[in-house]
Amino acid sequence: MTTSVPDSYCRLLARGLRRSHEEPFTEFCFDHGAQGVAEDLAFTQPEITFDPTVVETGRFDMNVYFASHPGEEFLLQLRSRFPEADVSVAVEANQDWMENWKKGFEPFLFVDPFWIVPSWREAPPEAKQVLFVDPGMAFGTGTHETTRLAARLIVSAWPRIAAESGAAPFALDVGTGTGVLALVARKLGAGRVMALDIDPEARRVARENVALNSADAVEVPETQLHELPASLNGAFDLVVANIIDGALLALREDLFRVLKPGGALVLSGILTEREGPFLEGFLAGRPERNRRRMTMGEWSSFLIR
C-alpha cells in the first residue's frame, strides 16, 4: 500500500488573539479539521545568556494548519467567535525539504585539505581529503561560519598539538552536531576522539557520519561533559567547543577540567560584538594565556592554550 503527499496545505494565521481565548480557539479549530497549531512566541535573550526567556503577553499570534481550505462558513464562525483576531488564510505548496536540501548540498572545500561531500555525491578529483557528511537534522555541516572557524583553528594548531602530545593526541568535541569537527581531528591523526552532544538527534546523525567515514576511533557516547569521569581530568590534548557564548560560559569549568595542561582549547560560536565580555568571564581568575583569534562574518573564534 502506498500513500501520497498532498500537493498543498492551508495555513491560517490569527493575529492578536486574547490569551484567555487560547484554549477555546484551538479546540474550535481542531473540531473543524485542523491538523496542527503553532504559537508565535515573543522572547528576549539577554547578553551572554544561552536560554531565551519567553515573554508572557496578553495577546498572541497563532498558526493553524489544515490539509485543505476549511471553507468560508468556518471562517465566518471563527471571526464571529473571536472578533479581536485578524485572520488571514493562505494555501501553500508542500515541499520535500530533504530532497530540496540535497539538491543544494554540493561538495565543497571546508578547510584545506578537507572537502565535505554528501554520501549521495562523488568526491571531486581535486579533493585531497574527504569527509562524508550527511546533514540530517543536526547543526554543523561545515557551511556555518562558526564551524569553519573552529576547523581552521584545529588545522592550524595541529602540528604543535601532535608534537607536544608525544603520542596520538586525544581530542574532545563538545556540541559535535554532525560530528564534522571530530572527524577533522581524527583525519589529522588523533588516536581517539570523543564527540558529545546534548541532542539525541545530533548524536544519531554523528554516529551515522562516523560510520560513513569508517572512523572507528571516534566515539559518540550518551555521556554529557559534566558526566565525564575524574579519570579523564586533564586527559585531552585538544578540546573543541562550537556552541554559543552563553553555553561556553556555563561549561567553562568542565572544559578546563578535562583539558591537558598546555593543551589546546578551541572555542567557537561567539558573537564578535560580545567577545569582550565573553573573554572576561571565560578567563576570569585564570592566568593570562596564549590565544589566537579568528573572525568570519559576525562571529569570533579563539584558540586558547
N, C-alpha and C positions, 0 to 999 in steps of 0.2 A: 504494500500500500504506500502511495506517495502523497505528500501534501505540497501545496504550492503557496508561495508567499504573495500576498496581495500586492498589486502594483502601487497602491497608495493607502494613506490613512488620513484621518481627520483630527486636527488639533484645535481645541477650543481654549482660548485664553480669557480668563476672567480677572480683570484688574480692580483693585480697591475693595475686595470683599471684607466684610467685618469679621474680626476674629471670632466673634460669637456665632457666626454662620458657617464656620469651617465644617463641622460635622454634618449638619443638615444639607449643605451644598454637595459634599462628596457623596452622601447617601443618595441624594436625588439623581446625581449623575450616574452612579453605578446601577441604580434601579432602571435607568434608561439606556443601558448597554455600554457604558464607559468601560474601557479595558485597563485604565490606569490613570493616576493623578500624580502631579508633582508640584510642590510649592516652590516658588522662587524666594529663597531665604535672604534676608538682609543680614549682613555680618560686618564686624570690624576685626582688624588684625593689627594690634599694637606693634611697635617696632621690636625686633628681636624676639618676637613671640611666635612659637610654632603653630599653636592651635588657634584658629579663628574663633571669635565669640559671636554667637547668633544674637541679633538684636530683636527683642520682643517688640512687635508693633501691633497697633490696634487694627490695622488693615493689612491685607496681604494680596499677592497675585497667585493664581493657581492655573496650571496647565492641565487639561483633561484630554485624554486620547481615546478616540473611537475608531473602529475598523472602517466605518463609512460615515457620511454626513448624518447626524442624528435627526435631522428634519426640522422644518420651520415651527411645527407645533411644539416640539421640545424647547426650542429657543424662546418662543413666546412665554411658555410656562416658567422657564428659568429666569427670564428678565422680570416676570411678574413677581416671583417669589423673592428674588434678590435684586431689587431695583437699584441698589447702590453700586452694583458691579458694572463695569464697562466690558461687555462681552464681544469678542470677535472670533470668527471661525475661518480656518484655512485648511484646504486639502493639500497634503504634501506627499511627494513621491517616496516610496520605500526604497532603501538602498542596501546593498550588500556591502557593509562597511569594511569587512575584512578583505573582500576582493578588490574594493577601491583602494585600500591601503596597499595591497600587494602591487597594484598597477603603478603606484607612485614610489615604491621602495626599490631603488636601484642600488647595485653595488657601488661603494664609494670608498675613497681613501680616508680612513678615520684618523690615524696618526701614523706617520711614516715609521715602519714599513707595513703597517697593518691595514688591510682592507676589510670592511664589513660586507658580507654577502649573504642575502637570504637563501634559505635552503632550496627554494624553487628556481634559483638563477645559477648560471655558470659563472665561475670566477673569471674576471677579465685576464688576458695574458700578462698584463703588466703588474698584477697583484703578486707581491713578493711573499707576504704572509697573509693568510686568510683566516678570518673569524666568521664562522657561520652563525648568524644570529637571526632568529625569527622573533618578531616583536611581541606577539600575543597581547596581553593587556598590562604589561609591566613597563615601567619607565626605564629609560637608559638604552635606547637602540643605537646611540652614538651620534644622533643628529643634534642633540641639545648642546648648547654652549658649555654647560657645567660638566657634562660627560667628556666632551672633547678636551676641556682644560685639564681635568683630572688625568686623562690618558697622556697628555703631553708632559705633565709633571712626572708621572710614573716613568715614562720612557727616558726623560732627561736625567732622572735621578738613579736609574737602574745600574749603570756601570759602577757607581760608588757603593750602592747597596750590595751588589754582588761581591765586590772586592772586600768589603768590610765584614760580610757575614761569615766568611771562612767556610761556607758550605752552601748548598742550595737554599736560598732565602725562604723564609716562612712569611706569607702575606695574609692579610685580613682585609676583606672588602665589606664595609658596613653600609647597608642600604643598597644591596647589589643590583636590584631591579632585574634586568635581563641577564645579568652575570657578565656583561661585556668587559668590565674593568678587571674582574677576577681572571677572565680568560687572557687578557693582555699580560697580567702578571705571570700566569702560567707559561704563556708562549715565550716570555722574556727569559724564563729559566727558574721561576720559583719552584722549589721542590714540593711544596704543599701550599694550597690556598684554601682559606675558609671564607665562605661567602654567606653573609647574614642579611635577612630582611624580615621586617615585621609583617609583611603582606603575604598571606598564603599563596595567592595567585602569582606573585613575583617569584616566590620560591619554586613553584611548579615550572614556570617559564624558564627560570635559571637552570633548573635541572635538565630540562629538555635541551637547552643550548649547550650545556656541559656535555651531554651525550652526543649531540651533533658534531662536536669538536673532539670527541674521544679523549676528553680531558679528565681522566680518572683521578688526578691529583687535586681536583677542585671539589671541595665538599660543601654541600648546601644543607646544613643541619636545621632542625626546628629551633635550636637554641638562639636566644637573643643575647646581645652584647653584655648586659649586666649579669647574665646567667653563666658566662664563661667561667670555668673553674679556676681556682687560685693557681693551679699548676701551669696555667697559661699567662700568668702575670709576667710581663716583660719578655714575652716569647716571640713577638712578631717583629721582623726586620722592617716590614712595610705595613702601615695601616692606612687604608683609603676610606674616606667617608664623604660620599657625594650625596648630600641630603638637602638641608636647608639650614640657614644660620641658627634659628632658634633651636632646632633639634640637635645641632652640633654642640651648642652650649649646654643643653641638657645631658648630653653624652660625654662631656668633657673629661670627667674624672675616669670613666671607664676606658676612654680612648688612650689616655696617658698611662693607665694601669697596665694595659696589655702591650704597649709599645716597648720594644727593647731599648735600653739606654743607648743613645746615639743613633737610634733608628729613624726612619723617615715617616712623617705623618703628612698625608695629602688631604687637604680639606677643600671641598668644592660645594657650590650651592649658596654662595654668599653674595648678596646684592652689593654692588660697588658702593652705592650711596650709604650703606650701613656697615661697611667693613671696619671703620674706625672703632665704633662702639663694640662691634663683634670681637675684634682682636683684643681690645682692652679687657673684655670679660673672659675671653677664652684663655688668655695668657696671664691673667691676674694671679699674683703670688708665686709666679714661676720665674726663674732667671731668664734674662734675655737669650733668645735662641736664634740660631741661624735660620733665616727664612727667605723664600723666593716667592715672588708674586707674579701671577699671570692674569690677564683680563681678556674678556671677549664679550662684546655687546654690553649688557648691563650687569655682567657677572664677574666676580673675582674668585680666584682660587689660590691656595697657598701650599707650599712645601715647607714644613717646619721640622727642624732636627733638634 
